[in-house]
């Protein structure tokens, strides 16, 4: 099995080195300006201090409302969690989530498909390169056309074309849960899952039509039979509850 919890841990750094393919005419844009959360919507449960966004209480997600997520884009960000914390970054409608997690202590860390940097409940990362809890991680999302890439601490851990028949099982699993990968025109949001989480240096850019992104052969971590059976049981329950609704 390729997935190993705790692999590739990194020391604490004050600023994680940025990794960008941006050209001068597609400059990364800061999504947080100054010392306020202007342009973001929340219920008073998120704060910004010294450039760091943190969740301070119940109230739901922090949603960027100044603009919708471009169809083709690059998003860079940094994140850290407390022991056992769970959060996520939603970047397209439905179930498009870059998972944010303490893999060691949260139950979702036992399944690669729901571990940190996964496309949640769809595509597992190739391996675990999360920093130790309490240290900053560098995240990156690159999407163009039907290609989705998730990066973690400088490594592409998810990279696939969802139109490729090889990934039918993964795409179908997410569809049954309620997500369709060809959906667009969504809002960027940081998930409130009731746990301490911190974000900083959120920046994005639109990828121009003529720009070619670098692609990688990334082999997702294996899902064992017991875990796969549990996933199928879960989505069957979701579908049953959905069908009962009037």
HELIX and SHEET records of a PDB file:
HELIX    1   1 UNK A   24  UNK A   26  5                                   3    
HELIX    2   2 UNK A  107  UNK A  110  5                                   4    
HELIX    3   3 UNK A  112  UNK A  114  5                                   3    
HELIX    4   4 UNK A  165  UNK A  167  5                                   3    
HELIX    5   5 UNK A  168  UNK A  177  1                                  10    
HELIX    6   6 UNK A  225  UNK A  244  1                                  20    
SHEET    1   A 4 UNK A  29  UNK A  30  0                                        
SHEET    2   A 4 UNK A 197  UNK A 206 -1                                        
SHEET    3   A 4 UNK A  52  UNK A  55 -1                                        
SHEET    4   A 4 UNK A  46  UNK A  49 -1                                        
SHEET    1   B 6 UNK A  29  UNK A  30  0                                        
SHEET    2   B 6 UNK A 197  UNK A 206 -1                                        
SHEET    3   B 6 UNK A  73  UNK A  81 -1                                        
SHEET    4   B 6 UNK A 137  UNK A 144 -1                                        
SHEET    5   B 6 UNK A 147  UNK A 152 -1                                        
SHEET    6   B 6 UNK A 155  UNK A 161 -1                                        
SHEET    1   C 5 UNK A  40  UNK A  41  0                                        
SHEET    2   C 5 UNK A  62  UNK A  64 -1                                        
SHEET    3   C 5 UNK A 189  UNK A 190 -1                                        
SHEET    4   C 5 UNK A  86  UNK A  92 -1                                        
SHEET    5   C 5 UNK A  96  UNK A 101 -1                                        
END                                                                             
